[in-house]
Amino acid sequence: MTTTLNTFEASWNEWHAERESYYSDPLGWVSLTGLYWLTEEFENIGDLPGRWRADEDFVYIDGLAVDKIEPIEGAPGILVEDGDRRIEVIRRTGSVALRVHDPKSPHLESFTGIPAYTPDEKWSVTGTFAPYPEAKIVTTGAVVEGLEHHHTAVGVIDFELGGEKQQFVAFGGKEGGLRVLFTDATSGVTTYPAARTLVVTDPDENGSVSLDFNRASNLPCSFTDYATCPVAPAENKLTVAVEAGEKDPRPASAS
């Protein structure tokens, strides 16, 4: 029993350390210092070099070696070098924005890690996945007003938590597997209000899956005002307080 517990805690500690390392990247999410939406007219954007404009297909830059970029809707941004900084060009819901990654960001300098609940095996539960006959698109809002996210929903997961029956709509993961976006009774209290995400194990031949809420993860928008993350679908609002996984790194009481 002790060996099992130690293995569980060691595995969680390794996962948590990897999460903190990811967010402390000098050009990662916490290094963001701005989000600027482009128009169809050339403009100077903050202290960035050149002038920028966008239409429905391309981004045009006047004054840089790169003069035209084609960002793809919903895809990872295209990076333009600016000394130590990186200008990330993204397209979201038809509009184009620039995000600035700066290794000298004051947000990065003050980053001290990701607060989290103490891991507890009681928050690791088994569920049953039932696939849809065909995948369908579920549209959610975003933390930026006016934006939308379109997710490929592949089925539902039924499970029990806190003595109550629960159900998630499950999305297909980018690299296979399942993932969910959810809120619960801690959202907006001790955890980030818009959503947390959870990677779910692949179902076995009987549809059984494992949901380890100790690894409920923050989205990038919990760390920065310059992300465009989705909010959780209404179907994935749990009726219990999931006191497990990552906490809000910027709680309202601290702002």
ZATOR-940295 format. One record per residue (C-alpha): residue number from 0; x, y, z negated. Coordinates in steps of 0.05 Angstrom, whole numbers, plus 5000, padded with zeros to 4 digits. Layout:
<sites>
SITE|NUM|X|Y|Z
...
</sites>
This chain:
<sites>
SITE|0|5000|5000|5000
SITE|1|5056|5048|4981
SITE|2|5093|5031|5046
SITE|3|5030|5044|5087
SITE|4|5019|5110|5052
SITE|5|5091|5132|5061
SITE|6|5087|5114|5135
SITE|7|5023|5153|5143
SITE|8|5052|5214|5110
SITE|9|5118|5209|5147
SITE|10|5081|5204|5214
SITE|11|5039|5265|5197
SITE|12|5100|5304|5174
SITE|13|5135|5289|5240
SITE|14|5073|5311|5279
SITE|15|5067|5375|5238
SITE|16|5141|5392|5248
SITE|17|5133|5383|5323
SITE|18|5073|5430|5322
SITE|19|5112|5484|5285
SITE|20|5171|5476|5331
SITE|21|5125|5484|5392
SITE|22|5096|5549|5366
SITE|23|5163|5577|5346
SITE|24|5189|5574|5417
SITE|25|5223|5641|5434
SITE|26|5180|5648|5496
SITE|27|5119|5611|5471
SITE|28|5050|5632|5448
SITE|29|5072|5669|5385
SITE|30|5120|5711|5427
SITE|31|5063|5744|5465
SITE|32|5061|5820|5459
SITE|33|5006|5839|5508
SITE|34|4949|5818|5554
SITE|35|4934|5865|5612
SITE|36|4878|5856|5663
SITE|37|4893|5879|5734
SITE|38|4849|5917|5782
SITE|39|4849|5924|5858
SITE|40|4889|5988|5853
SITE|41|4964|5991|5840
SITE|42|4978|6011|5768
SITE|43|5036|6017|5720
SITE|44|5024|5965|5666
SITE|45|5052|5984|5597
SITE|46|5127|5983|5599
SITE|47|5131|5930|5653
SITE|48|5173|5942|5715
SITE|49|5139|5958|5782
SITE|50|5066|5970|5797
SITE|51|5014|5915|5799
SITE|52|4947|5900|5831
SITE|53|4904|5838|5846
SITE|54|4850|5815|5893
SITE|55|4811|5750|5897
SITE|56|4871|5713|5925
SITE|57|4937|5745|5905
SITE|58|4974|5790|5858
SITE|59|5015|5844|5892
SITE|60|5076|5877|5860
SITE|61|5108|5942|5884
SITE|62|5180|5951|5861
SITE|63|5203|5880|5846
SITE|64|5239|5828|5887
SITE|65|5177|5784|5882
SITE|66|5121|5822|5917
SITE|67|5064|5772|5920
SITE|68|5040|5716|5873
SITE|69|4982|5668|5879
SITE|70|4956|5649|5810
SITE|71|4907|5591|5807
SITE|72|4842|5594|5769
SITE|73|4850|5561|5700
SITE|74|4920|5536|5714
SITE|75|4983|5551|5674
SITE|76|5010|5620|5690
SITE|77|5065|5637|5739
SITE|78|5126|5667|5705
SITE|79|5164|5729|5729
SITE|80|5230|5745|5695
SITE|81|5240|5813|5663
SITE|82|5307|5809|5627
SITE|83|5296|5768|5564
SITE|84|5221|5773|5573
SITE|85|5174|5733|5617
SITE|86|5113|5763|5650
SITE|87|5060|5708|5658
SITE|88|5009|5718|5713
SITE|89|4943|5682|5701
SITE|90|4874|5678|5734
SITE|91|4814|5667|5689
SITE|92|4741|5668|5711
SITE|93|4761|5704|5775
SITE|94|4801|5759|5742
SITE|95|4876|5765|5737
SITE|96|4917|5784|5676
SITE|97|4990|5791|5656
SITE|98|5015|5763|5590
SITE|99|5082|5786|5563
SITE|100|5127|5736|5527
SITE|101|5182|5771|5487
SITE|102|5233|5733|5444
SITE|103|5240|5797|5403
SITE|104|5165|5798|5388
SITE|105|5150|5820|5316
SITE|106|5097|5765|5314
SITE|107|5150|5713|5327
SITE|108|5196|5744|5275
SITE|109|5142|5739|5222
SITE|110|5120|5668|5241
SITE|111|5131|5622|5181
SITE|112|5096|5559|5203
SITE|113|5026|5530|5207
SITE|114|4986|5524|5143
SITE|115|4951|5457|5136
SITE|116|4912|5414|5088
SITE|117|4950|5359|5052
SITE|118|4942|5296|5095
SITE|119|4894|5245|5068
SITE|120|4876|5178|5100
SITE|121|4803|5187|5083
SITE|122|4799|5236|5141
SITE|123|4820|5183|5191
SITE|124|4756|5148|5215
SITE|125|4733|5101|5270
SITE|126|4681|5119|5322
SITE|127|4649|5089|5383
SITE|128|4656|5120|5452
SITE|129|4599|5114|5502
SITE|130|4618|5139|5572
SITE|131|4570|5177|5615
SITE|132|4551|5143|5681
SITE|133|4586|5201|5714
SITE|134|4630|5256|5686
SITE|135|4596|5324|5681
SITE|136|4619|5395|5673
SITE|137|4606|5430|5607
SITE|138|4615|5505|5607
SITE|139|4635|5542|5544
SITE|140|4651|5614|5529
SITE|141|4720|5640|5509
SITE|142|4751|5682|5454
SITE|143|4755|5737|5507
SITE|144|4686|5764|5522
SITE|145|4662|5750|5594
SITE|146|4707|5691|5607
SITE|147|4684|5619|5616
SITE|148|4717|5551|5610
SITE|149|4694|5490|5649
SITE|150|4708|5423|5617
SITE|151|4701|5353|5645
SITE|152|4657|5316|5595
SITE|153|4664|5241|5601
SITE|154|4620|5214|5545
SITE|155|4601|5218|5471
SITE|156|4633|5193|5408
SITE|157|4590|5170|5350
SITE|158|4621|5166|5281
SITE|159|4607|5177|5207
SITE|160|4639|5231|5165
SITE|161|4622|5255|5096
SITE|162|4568|5202|5092
SITE|163|4531|5232|5152
SITE|164|4525|5208|5223
SITE|165|4560|5254|5273
SITE|166|4570|5258|5348
SITE|167|4620|5293|5393
SITE|168|4618|5307|5467
SITE|169|4686|5283|5491
SITE|170|4727|5315|5546
SITE|171|4778|5280|5590
SITE|172|4849|5297|5569
SITE|173|4897|5330|5618
SITE|174|4941|5269|5616
SITE|175|4887|5217|5605
SITE|176|4854|5198|5540
SITE|177|4801|5238|5504
SITE|178|4799|5304|5468
SITE|179|4746|5344|5432
SITE|180|4736|5417|5413
SITE|181|4697|5425|5349
SITE|182|4676|5469|5291
SITE|183|4654|5449|5221
SITE|184|4634|5481|5155
SITE|185|4706|5505|5144
SITE|186|4707|5545|5210
SITE|187|4714|5619|5195
SITE|188|4728|5603|5122
SITE|189|4794|5566|5117
SITE|190|4801|5544|5190
SITE|191|4800|5583|5256
SITE|192|4728|5601|5273
SITE|193|4725|5590|5349
SITE|194|4748|5517|5351
SITE|195|4799|5466|5332
SITE|196|4819|5410|5379
SITE|197|4829|5336|5366
SITE|198|4862|5284|5409
SITE|199|4825|5217|5405
SITE|200|4856|5149|5419
SITE|201|4837|5112|5482
SITE|202|4776|5068|5471
SITE|203|4788|4993|5465
SITE|204|4747|4941|5502
SITE|205|4690|4951|5453
SITE|206|4692|5027|5458
SITE|207|4724|5035|5389
SITE|208|4766|5098|5379
SITE|209|4804|5130|5322
SITE|210|4793|5202|5300
SITE|211|4847|5228|5253
SITE|212|4823|5295|5229
SITE|213|4889|5305|5193
SITE|214|4913|5324|5263
SITE|215|4858|5373|5278
SITE|216|4898|5427|5314
SITE|217|4893|5502|5323
SITE|218|4887|5531|5393
SITE|219|4937|5584|5415
SITE|220|4885|5639|5403
SITE|221|4889|5627|5328
SITE|222|4961|5653|5331
SITE|223|4954|5711|5380
SITE|224|4902|5761|5406
SITE|225|4931|5751|5476
SITE|226|4905|5680|5491
SITE|227|4841|5664|5528
SITE|228|4821|5598|5493
SITE|229|4753|5566|5497
SITE|230|4703|5563|5440
SITE|231|4674|5496|5419
SITE|232|4610|5472|5452
SITE|233|4548|5477|5408
SITE|234|4541|5401|5410
SITE|235|4606|5394|5372
SITE|236|4588|5432|5309
SITE|237|4597|5384|5250
SITE|238|4551|5389|5190
SITE|239|4606|5375|5140
SITE|240|4668|5412|5117
SITE|241|4729|5379|5148
SITE|242|4782|5397|5097
SITE|243|4837|5366|5139
SITE|244|4885|5387|5193
SITE|245|4910|5456|5208
SITE|246|4884|5518|5173
SITE|247|4874|5588|5203
SITE|248|4944|5619|5208
SITE|249|4913|5689|5207
SITE|250|4854|5686|5158
SITE|251|4808|5746|5157
SITE|252|4826|5762|5085
SITE|253|4899|5770|5107
SITE|254|4885|5817|5166
</sites>
